[in-house]
Amino acid sequence: IGLLIAGVSSGSKLIEQAKINKAVSDLRDYKGSYLTFILTYDKIPGDMDDAVSFFGSGTANGDNDTQIETSAADTSESLLAWEHMALSEVIFGSYSQAATGFHTAGTTGPKSSLSATCYAPVYDTTAAVNGLQVGTNAATVDCSGTTSLLALTVYKIDNKIDDGVGNSGDITATSAATDCQSSGTYDLDSTTKGCAFHYSFGDN
């Protein structure tokens, strides 16, 4: 019984680590796709003000102010960012806008390997940079069905991509509850899902 329990526990950890590794790969890939879009069109996806001219009337234009903004409408630049990138074929998939302006993983944008969350392109006003919001952050963007993440999960992603510090670098963690990070140090032993994060694309 003890060996069985140990095997199940180890298997669960391996599965969780595989999900984290996939998320790290996704984030790097989407950053590359985002920068490729800018190099190709000299505009930011979602914020692009002549998208209809390039991609047709099935999409909408942004306001070209260099910020991927959110709104409770189907013209939310955060939603349009995925649509513009898919239409330009810098990412795979076909994504549609939602009248609510909220993201739904797999419909308005790509699915995340992390449970009950999605990737939402958005401008981080604190860091003054566009990037992906991952996990709940009601102050910035609403992703339908999204939950917060364990601090340990965010730390592992931060440590692989960035500096492992929660309040600096390309990944900045935001507390959706009390269990996330304090002065850059992650609450690694917390069992409460209290973290979200923003991954900077580094374009601004």
C-alpha contacts under 8 A as a table, 3 or more apart, distances in Angstrom:
res1	aa1	res2	aa2	distance
1	I	4	L	5.00
1	I	5	I	6.17
2	G	5	I	5.16
2	G	6	A	6.13
3	L	6	A	5.04
3	L	7	G	6.05
4	L	7	G	5.05
4	L	8	V	6.22
5	I	8	V	5.16
5	I	9	S	6.13
6	A	9	S	5.11
6	A	10	S	6.09
7	G	10	S	5.16
7	G	11	G	6.04
8	V	11	G	5.04
8	V	12	S	6.16
9	S	12	S	5.17
9	S	13	K	6.34
10	S	13	K	5.14
10	S	14	L	6.23
11	G	14	L	5.08
11	G	15	I	6.21
12	S	15	I	5.11
12	S	16	E	6.17
13	K	16	E	5.06
13	K	17	Q	6.10
14	L	17	Q	5.08
14	L	18	A	6.12
15	I	18	A	5.05
15	I	19	K	6.35
16	E	19	K	5.13
16	E	20	I	6.37
17	Q	20	I	5.01
17	Q	21	N	6.14
18	A	21	N	5.06
18	A	22	K	6.15
19	K	22	K	5.08
19	K	23	A	6.21
19	K	113	S	5.29
19	K	114	L	6.10
20	I	23	A	5.02
20	I	24	V	6.24
20	I	113	S	7.36
20	I	114	L	7.05
20	I	153	T	7.19
20	I	156	K	7.52
20	I	157	I	6.61
21	N	24	V	5.10
21	N	25	S	6.28
21	N	157	I	7.85
22	K	25	S	5.06
22	K	26	D	6.10
22	K	113	S	6.38
23	A	26	D	4.95
23	A	27	L	6.10
23	A	112	S	6.71
23	A	113	S	5.88
23	A	114	L	6.94
23	A	157	I	7.74
24	V	27	L	5.26
24	V	28	R	6.36
24	V	157	I	6.18
24	V	160	K	7.39
24	V	161	I	6.99
25	S	28	R	5.32
25	S	29	D	6.13
26	D	29	D	5.05
26	D	30	Y	6.06
27	L	30	Y	5.25
27	L	31	K	6.17
27	L	199	Y	7.75
28	R	31	K	5.18
28	R	32	G	6.31
29	D	32	G	5.11
29	D	33	S	6.22
30	Y	33	S	4.89
30	Y	34	Y	5.97
30	Y	91	I	7.67
31	K	34	Y	5.09
31	K	35	L	6.26
31	K	131	G	7.93
31	K	201	F	5.65
32	G	35	L	5.23
32	G	36	T	6.10
33	S	36	T	4.98
33	S	37	F	6.19
33	S	85	M	7.63
33	S	90	V	5.44
33	S	91	I	6.43
34	Y	37	F	5.18
34	Y	38	I	6.51
34	Y	44	I	7.79
34	Y	45	P	7.21
34	Y	85	M	7.37
34	Y	90	V	7.77
34	Y	201	F	7.70
35	L	38	I	5.08
35	L	39	L	6.25
35	L	201	F	7.83
35	L	203	D	7.66
36	T	39	L	5.07
36	T	40	T	6.12
36	T	90	V	7.12
37	F	40	T	5.08
37	F	41	Y	6.05
37	F	42	D	7.55
37	F	43	K	7.49
37	F	44	I	7.19
37	F	45	P	6.94
37	F	85	M	6.87
37	F	88	S	7.63
37	F	90	V	6.67
38	I	41	Y	5.38
38	I	42	D	4.74
38	I	43	K	5.18
38	I	44	I	5.57
38	I	45	P	7.40
39	L	42	D	5.51
39	L	43	K	7.96
41	Y	44	I	7.92
43	K	47	D	7.19
43	K	48	M	5.30
43	K	49	D	7.99
43	K	64	N	7.39
43	K	66	T	7.98
44	I	47	D	5.26
44	I	48	M	5.41
44	I	64	N	7.53
44	I	66	T	6.55
44	I	68	I	7.84
44	I	81	A	7.92
45	P	48	M	5.53
45	P	68	I	7.86
45	P	80	L	7.09
45	P	81	A	4.51
45	P	82	W	7.40
45	P	84	H	5.61
45	P	85	M	6.32
46	G	61	N	7.27
46	G	62	G	5.69
46	G	68	I	6.15
46	G	76	S	7.90
46	G	77	E	4.39
46	G	78	S	6.17
46	G	79	L	7.02
46	G	80	L	4.35
46	G	81	A	3.57
46	G	82	W	7.24
46	G	83	E	7.63
46	G	84	H	6.25
47	D	61	N	7.01
47	D	62	G	4.06
47	D	63	D	5.61
47	D	64	N	4.95
47	D	65	D	6.91
47	D	66	T	6.41
47	D	67	Q	6.49
47	D	68	I	5.64
47	D	69	E	7.79
47	D	77	E	5.83
47	D	80	L	7.79
47	D	81	A	7.19
48	M	51	A	5.71
48	M	61	N	5.88
48	M	62	G	4.91
48	M	63	D	6.66
48	M	64	N	5.38
49	D	61	N	4.64
49	D	62	G	4.68
49	D	63	D	5.33
49	D	64	N	5.30
50	D	53	S	5.40
50	D	54	F	6.79
50	D	61	N	5.89
50	D	62	G	7.80
51	A	54	F	5.17
51	A	55	F	5.78
51	A	56	G	7.42
51	A	59	T	7.24
51	A	60	A	6.51
51	A	61	N	5.32
51	A	62	G	7.79
51	A	84	H	7.20
52	V	55	F	5.17
52	V	56	G	4.59
52	V	57	S	5.41
52	V	58	G	7.57
52	V	59	T	6.11
52	V	60	A	5.87
52	V	61	N	6.22
53	S	56	G	5.88
53	S	57	S	7.95
55	F	58	G	7.49
55	F	59	T	7.03
55	F	84	H	7.82
55	F	87	L	6.49
55	F	88	S	7.55
56	G	59	T	6.46
57	S	60	A	6.93
59	T	80	L	7.49
59	T	83	E	7.40
59	T	84	H	7.68
60	A	75	T	6.46
60	A	80	L	7.22
61	N	75	T	7.75
62	G	75	T	7.73
62	G	77	E	6.05
62	G	80	L	7.85
64	N	67	Q	7.51
66	T	204	N	7.88
67	Q	122	V	7.66
67	Q	123	Y	5.51
67	Q	129	V	7.70
67	Q	130	N	6.53
68	I	77	E	5.40
68	I	78	S	5.73
68	I	81	A	7.55
68	I	121	P	6.84
68	I	122	V	5.01
68	I	123	Y	5.04
68	I	130	N	6.42
69	E	76	S	6.67
69	E	77	E	5.25
69	E	78	S	5.83
69	E	122	V	5.92
69	E	123	Y	6.07
70	T	76	S	5.05
70	T	77	E	5.87
70	T	78	S	5.39
70	T	79	L	7.93
70	T	101	G	7.40
70	T	122	V	6.93
70	T	140	T	7.42
70	T	141	V	6.45
71	S	75	T	7.47
71	S	76	S	4.86
71	S	77	E	7.62
71	S	101	G	5.85
72	A	76	S	6.74
72	A	99	A	7.46
72	A	100	T	5.19
72	A	101	G	4.25
72	A	102	F	6.87
73	A	76	S	5.54
73	A	98	A	7.17
73	A	99	A	5.11
73	A	100	T	5.12
73	A	101	G	4.26
74	D	79	L	7.29
74	D	97	Q	5.29
74	D	98	A	4.97
74	D	99	A	4.34
74	D	100	T	6.31
74	D	101	G	5.04
75	T	79	L	7.25
75	T	80	L	6.74
75	T	97	Q	7.47
75	T	101	G	7.21
76	S	79	L	5.38
76	S	80	L	6.28
76	S	101	G	5.61
77	E	80	L	4.72
77	E	81	A	5.89
78	S	81	A	5.42
78	S	82	W	7.47
78	S	120	A	6.47
78	S	121	P	5.11
78	S	122	V	5.61
79	L	82	W	5.92
79	L	83	E	6.74
79	L	97	Q	6.06
79	L	98	A	7.74
79	L	101	G	6.87
79	L	102	F	7.66
79	L	103	H	6.81
79	L	108	T	6.36
79	L	109	G	7.46
79	L	120	A	7.68
79	L	121	P	7.53
80	L	83	E	4.87
80	L	84	H	5.84
80	L	97	Q	6.96
81	A	84	H	5.27
81	A	85	M	6.24
81	A	121	P	6.65
82	W	85	M	5.20
82	W	86	A	6.08
82	W	95	Y	6.83
82	W	108	T	7.16
82	W	109	G	5.63
82	W	121	P	7.69
83	E	86	A	5.14
83	E	87	L	6.06
83	E	94	S	7.22
83	E	95	Y	5.42
83	E	96	S	6.55
83	E	97	Q	7.54
83	E	108	T	7.54
83	E	109	G	7.54
84	H	87	L	5.14
84	H	88	S	6.10
85	M	88	S	5.11
85	M	89	E	6.12
85	M	90	V	5.57
85	M	91	I	5.90
86	A	89	E	4.88
86	A	90	V	6.26
86	A	91	I	5.16
86	A	92	F	5.98
86	A	93	G	5.94
86	A	94	S	5.98
86	A	95	Y	6.99
87	L	90	V	7.93
87	L	94	S	7.48
88	S	91	I	7.72
89	E	92	F	6.26
93	G	110	P	7.68
95	Y	106	G	7.64
95	Y	107	T	5.59
95	Y	108	T	4.88
95	Y	109	G	5.71
96	S	107	T	6.26
96	S	108	T	5.07
96	S	109	G	7.87
97	Q	101	G	7.42
97	Q	108	T	5.75
98	A	101	G	5.44
98	A	102	F	6.56
98	A	103	H	7.46
98	A	108	T	6.94
99	A	102	F	7.89
102	F	141	V	7.54
102	F	142	D	5.44
102	F	143	C	5.38
102	F	144	S	6.04
103	H	107	T	7.82
103	H	108	T	5.64
103	H	109	G	7.05
103	H	118	C	7.55
103	H	120	A	6.90
103	H	142	D	6.68
103	H	143	C	4.44
103	H	144	S	5.61
104	T	107	T	5.53
104	T	108	T	5.47
104	T	109	G	6.84
104	T	118	C	7.17
104	T	143	C	6.09
104	T	144	S	5.23
104	T	145	G	7.33
105	A	108	T	6.30
105	A	109	G	5.53
105	A	110	P	5.65
105	A	111	K	4.59
105	A	112	S	7.11
105	A	117	T	7.30
105	A	118	C	5.24
105	A	119	Y	7.50
105	A	143	C	7.95
105	A	144	S	7.85
106	G	109	G	5.37
106	G	110	P	4.92
106	G	111	K	4.84
107	T	110	P	7.33
109	G	118	C	7.88
109	G	119	Y	7.27
109	G	120	A	7.80
110	P	118	C	7.27
110	P	119	Y	6.99
111	K	117	T	7.92
111	K	118	C	5.83
111	K	119	Y	7.31
112	S	115	S	7.35
112	S	117	T	6.34
112	S	118	C	5.14
112	S	119	Y	6.59
114	L	117	T	6.10
114	L	118	C	7.75
116	A	145	G	6.10
116	A	146	T	5.04
116	A	147	T	5.80
117	T	134	V	6.87
117	T	135	G	5.61
117	T	136	T	7.73
117	T	143	C	7.36
117	T	145	G	6.79
117	T	146	T	4.19
117	T	147	T	5.85
117	T	148	S	7.68
118	C	134	V	6.15
118	C	135	G	6.85
118	C	143	C	6.68
118	C	146	T	6.58
119	Y	132	L	5.87
119	Y	133	Q	5.91
119	Y	134	V	5.26
119	Y	135	G	7.81
120	A	132	L	5.24
120	A	133	Q	5.00
120	A	134	V	6.57
120	A	141	V	7.38
120	A	143	C	7.22
121	P	130	N	7.19
121	P	131	G	5.56
121	P	132	L	4.41
121	P	133	Q	6.17
122	V	130	N	5.67
122	V	131	G	5.66
122	V	132	L	5.93
122	V	133	Q	6.42
122	V	140	T	7.77
122	V	141	V	7.51
123	Y	128	A	6.89
123	Y	129	V	5.61
123	Y	130	N	4.15
123	Y	131	G	6.25
124	D	127	A	5.58
124	D	128	A	5.47
124	D	129	V	5.48
124	D	130	N	6.02
124	D	131	G	7.24
124	D	140	T	7.96
124	D	198	H	7.39
125	T	128	A	4.73
125	T	129	V	7.03
128	A	204	N	7.19
129	V	200	S	6.31
129	V	201	F	7.16
129	V	202	G	6.42
129	V	203	D	6.81
129	V	204	N	5.37
130	N	200	S	5.96
130	N	201	F	5.81
130	N	202	G	7.06
130	N	203	D	6.93
130	N	204	N	7.14
131	G	198	H	6.45
131	G	199	Y	5.23
131	G	200	S	4.27
131	G	201	F	4.73
131	G	202	G	7.59
132	L	198	H	5.51
132	L	199	Y	5.10
132	L	200	S	6.68
132	L	201	F	7.66
133	Q	137	N	7.86
133	Q	141	V	7.75
133	Q	196	A	7.48
133	Q	197	F	5.87
133	Q	198	H	4.45
133	Q	199	Y	6.49
134	V	196	A	5.74
134	V	197	F	5.37
134	V	198	H	6.21
134	V	199	Y	7.82
135	G	143	C	7.94
135	G	146	T	6.10
135	G	147	T	5.79
135	G	148	S	4.88
135	G	149	L	6.37
135	G	195	C	7.11
135	G	196	A	4.41
135	G	197	F	6.54
136	T	141	V	7.72
136	T	142	D	6.92
136	T	143	C	6.99
136	T	146	T	5.82
136	T	147	T	5.43
136	T	148	S	5.15
136	T	176	A	6.67
136	T	195	C	7.85
136	T	196	A	5.82
137	N	140	T	5.70
137	N	141	V	6.00
137	N	142	D	6.81
137	N	174	T	7.54
137	N	176	A	6.40
137	N	196	A	6.63
138	A	141	V	5.51
138	A	142	D	5.58
142	D	146	T	7.94
143	C	146	T	5.41
147	T	193	K	7.78
148	S	176	A	6.60
148	S	193	K	5.22
148	S	194	G	5.43
148	S	195	C	5.26
148	S	196	A	5.64
149	L	153	T	6.59
149	L	154	V	6.91
149	L	193	K	4.59
149	L	194	G	5.90
149	L	195	C	4.85
149	L	196	A	6.04
150	L	153	T	5.21
150	L	154	V	6.59
150	L	180	C	7.37
150	L	190	S	7.23
150	L	191	T	6.80
150	L	192	T	6.25
150	L	193	K	4.31
150	L	194	G	6.11
150	L	195	C	5.90
151	A	154	V	5.22
151	A	155	Y	6.03
151	A	179	D	6.96
151	A	180	C	4.96
151	A	181	Q	7.13
151	A	186	Y	6.00
151	A	187	D	5.84
151	A	188	L	5.71
151	A	190	S	6.90
151	A	193	K	6.97
151	A	194	G	6.80
151	A	195	C	5.58
152	L	155	Y	4.99
152	L	156	K	6.18
152	L	186	Y	7.22
152	L	187	D	7.22
152	L	188	L	4.83
152	L	189	D	7.33
152	L	190	S	7.75
153	T	156	K	5.28
153	T	157	I	6.46
154	V	157	I	5.17
154	V	158	D	5.97
154	V	173	A	7.51
154	V	195	C	7.11
154	V	196	A	7.43
154	V	197	F	7.26
155	Y	158	D	4.91
155	Y	159	N	5.85
155	Y	164	G	5.89
155	Y	165	V	7.69
155	Y	166	G	7.41
155	Y	186	Y	6.58
155	Y	188	L	7.73
156	K	159	N	5.08
156	K	160	K	6.23
156	K	164	G	7.42
157	I	160	K	5.24
157	I	161	I	6.19
157	I	162	D	7.93
157	I	164	G	7.97
158	D	161	I	5.36
158	D	162	D	5.09
158	D	163	D	6.31
158	D	164	G	4.78
158	D	165	V	7.17
158	D	166	G	7.57
158	D	171	I	6.01
159	N	162	D	5.42
159	N	163	D	5.43
159	N	164	G	3.94
159	N	165	V	7.66
160	K	163	D	7.77
160	K	164	G	7.58
162	D	165	V	7.97
162	D	169	G	6.44
162	D	170	D	6.20
162	D	171	I	6.55
163	D	168	S	7.72
163	D	169	G	6.57
165	V	168	S	5.90
165	V	169	G	7.55
165	V	172	T	7.86
165	V	184	G	4.90
165	V	185	T	6.17
165	V	186	Y	7.50
166	G	171	I	6.98
166	G	172	T	5.28
166	G	173	A	5.09
166	G	181	Q	6.20
166	G	182	S	7.82
166	G	183	S	7.47
166	G	184	G	4.09
166	G	185	T	6.06
166	G	186	Y	6.38
167	N	171	I	7.57
167	N	172	T	4.92
167	N	173	A	6.21
167	N	183	S	6.68
167	N	184	G	4.60
168	S	171	I	6.73
168	S	172	T	5.80
168	S	184	G	7.15
169	G	172	T	6.74
170	D	198	H	7.77
170	D	199	Y	5.55
170	D	200	S	4.82
170	D	201	F	7.62
170	D	202	G	7.53
171	I	197	F	6.47
171	I	198	H	5.57
171	I	199	Y	4.64
171	I	200	S	6.37
172	T	197	F	5.51
172	T	198	H	5.45
172	T	199	Y	6.88
173	A	180	C	7.46
173	A	181	Q	7.18
173	A	195	C	6.56
173	A	196	A	5.69
173	A	197	F	4.14
173	A	198	H	6.50
174	T	180	C	7.28
174	T	181	Q	7.85
174	T	195	C	5.92
174	T	196	A	5.17
174	T	197	F	5.48
174	T	198	H	7.79
175	S	178	T	6.36
175	S	179	D	6.99
175	S	180	C	5.42
175	S	181	Q	7.15
175	S	194	G	5.82
175	S	195	C	4.98
175	S	196	A	6.33
176	A	180	C	7.80
176	A	194	G	4.99
176	A	195	C	5.56
176	A	196	A	6.56
177	A	180	C	7.15
177	A	193	K	7.73
177	A	194	G	4.51
177	A	195	C	7.06
178	T	194	G	6.28
179	D	187	D	6.20
179	D	190	S	6.27
179	D	192	T	6.24
179	D	193	K	7.07
179	D	194	G	4.88
179	D	195	C	6.94
180	C	186	Y	5.81
180	C	187	D	5.46
180	C	190	S	7.93
180	C	193	K	7.95
180	C	194	G	5.38
180	C	195	C	4.93
181	Q	184	G	5.82
181	Q	185	T	5.16
181	Q	186	Y	4.04
181	Q	187	D	5.42
181	Q	195	C	7.93
182	S	185	T	5.25
182	S	186	Y	6.51
182	S	187	D	7.60
187	D	190	S	5.71
190	S	193	K	7.91
